[in-house]
Amino acid sequence: MKILVINSGSSSIKYQLINMDNKEVLSAGLVERIGESESYIRHQRFFKDQESRSKEEKLHIKDHRSGLEQVNLLLQDSEVGAITNPDEIEVVGHRVVHGGDMFNAAVNVDDDVKEKIKALIPLAPLHNPANLEGILVAEKVFAKAQQVVVFDTAYHQSMPPHAFRFAIPERFYTEDKLRVYGMHGTSHQYVARQAARYLGNAFSQFNAISIHLGNGCSMTAIKNGKSIDTSMGLSPLPGLMMGTRSGDIDPTVLFYMGTKLQMSFEEIDNVLNKQSGLKGIAGDNDMRHIVERYQNNEADAQLALEMYTYRIKKFIGSYLAILGPLDAIIFTAGVGENSSLVREMACADLEHLGIKVDEKKNNQRSREIQSIAHEDSSIALLVVPTNEELSIAEQAYELANR
Ligand code: AMP
């Protein structure tokens, strides 16, 4: 069975075509700058025993429908195609950011599901409209395929009320559904399952802290395979310091910006979501540049990395307190998988908690799951490559076969 996984953004569509018979990625690509005068598509075709082939095009793509139609053509292209007929795609799996408290697992798309994704737009105004648009156009372009949605919030629906409620008057929860939902659920669940398998533990008894460090960053406390707390909240803004997001901040800063500095909500939103984090402190949200500048003793990069890893360490401490004995700490995503310096700094001086990184192992690079724990570490420390697309495809496959 071939499954097309789609991640539809406001002006982009990311996709992967996966053959679920052997979990092989047949094609992957990205349509960018949809709606602009010059849009861009990069499409790759992967082969088991040959070099991959790719095709890049610059053309005007007026909307998501035209974008997905171009993808459909590339999937059938004589040079870089992987299928001969669109009907070969039996399932399309969609990433949807916010499922609120309405979804705790993947579901088949129907009118009710689409209405609910729409009703959740106030909770995810940047993401849910684009995600819904991806579903609507896929229903037209791949009309014969089963459409499945996988929610980024679903894995965190197991959190107890004492973790997900805000300490504000109840009506904001009952009437407006303001609470912690958490994000990156697909990634946290995927890497935790991989880690449990690697260690030979049953997932239903697996206790871990999962640390997803990409451009967005979040941590999850996992008890018996379930999320019991997570660092993001109603939105992807709180918690850790991120590429361009502030993470946790005293809300009084917002009042100050609004009243004293006369900034609008839109301006404050822009500062906290797009101008803060690594970018706010060191002027750059690419961790590779920050690490390089840290090593050149540049003061702003040093402060940025110290702040970034200090936050991670504080969350490790608080999650250890609520979880008790732990099987593993897992690092994943762009920074977590690639930056040995970030892992080393986040785990430094935690020997008293049973956490000790082996310097040599930490500096080895691998595409596979890798242990970076020193032999004296009582907690397993793992680097686990995340694969949100495969996880979405697996969940869609399971639903399609049910
Ligand atoms: P993601 O959102 O998972 O794609 O991760 C994006 C982030 O990973 C960016 O901030 C990149 O700078 C970072 N990243 C990718 N490769 C490396 C690397 N070798 N060292 C440090 N950070 C990296």
Residues whose N, C-alpha, C, O or C-beta is under 5 A from the ligand:
A	BS01	AMP	L213 G214 N215 G216 N285 D286 M287 R288 A333 G334 V335 N338 S339
